[in-house]
Amino acid sequence: MFASVLLTSCGGPESDGTKAGECMCEAMDLVKEAAENPDKAADLQKKAEKVEEKCEKIWKEMEKKYKDEESDDSKAFMKAFEAASKPCM
């Protein structure tokens, strides 16, 4: 776990992709939880708004950072993003 935190905090396309993928999974988990527990929808809505805000901030940063989709960095970002978000798809 320590290594994961250390690597994610260092930056670079792989850690950026992982961060974006994890954020997406966090959002998807809330959607799944809301579907399974409709009686908790109001509480989950507040959490979802915070996660959405966090994810939007991350994506705006990533869009600026990885504009050139054909660059090696953009490809590494997408590969890491897909790997990190695969478990929640």
N, C-alpha and C positions, 0 to 999 in steps of 0.2 A: 504494500500500500504506500509506504514511504517513497519508493521509487516512482510509483505512478504520479504521486503529488509533485515530486521533484521534476519529473519529465514534463508534466503538464504546465508547470509554472515557468519553464525555460523559454517558451515561445517556439516559433518555427511552424511550418505548415502541418507537420504531423500532430503537434500538440494543439494547434488551432482547430484542426479537423476533429480531433477527439473532443475538445471543449464544445464545439458546435453540435456534434453528434450526441453528446451527453445531455446537452440542453434540450435537444429535440426529444430524446427519450424521456426526460423529465416531464415535458409537456404531454407526450403521448400517454405516460403513466397516469397523469391526472385525468385525461379524457377517458381512459379505461376505467379508472376508479369512479368517475362520475356516472358512467353508464351502468356500472355494477351497483352503485349506491346512490340512487336518485334522491334519497332523503338527505344526503349530505351535499347536494348541489350548491347551495348558497356558500357554504364554507369552502368548498373546492373552487368556486368561482374566484374568490379572493386570491387563493394560491395561484390559480391559473393566470390571473392578471399579472401577478408578480413575475411568474415564469415567462410569460409572453414578453413582458417588458425586457427582461434579462436576455432572452433569445433574440429579440429584435436588435438590441444593442450589439450583441455578438455578430449577428448577420451583417449589420451595416458596416461594422469594422472589417469583417471578412470580405465583403464586396469591394471595399476600397483596396484592401491588401492584395487580393487575388483577382484583379480585373481581367488580366490576360489568361483566359481559360486554357490556353495551349502551353503555358509556361510549366516548367517542371514543378515549381512550387505549388501552382494551382492544382496540378494533377496529384501531387502528394497530399495536399489538403483534402481533395475529394476522396481519395483512397482512404485516408484516416477517418473522414466523416462517415463514409459508407460503412466502414468496419465498426465504428463506435455506435452508429444508429441501427445496425443490422439486428441486434437482439430485440429491439422494440418494434420492429416492423412486422 
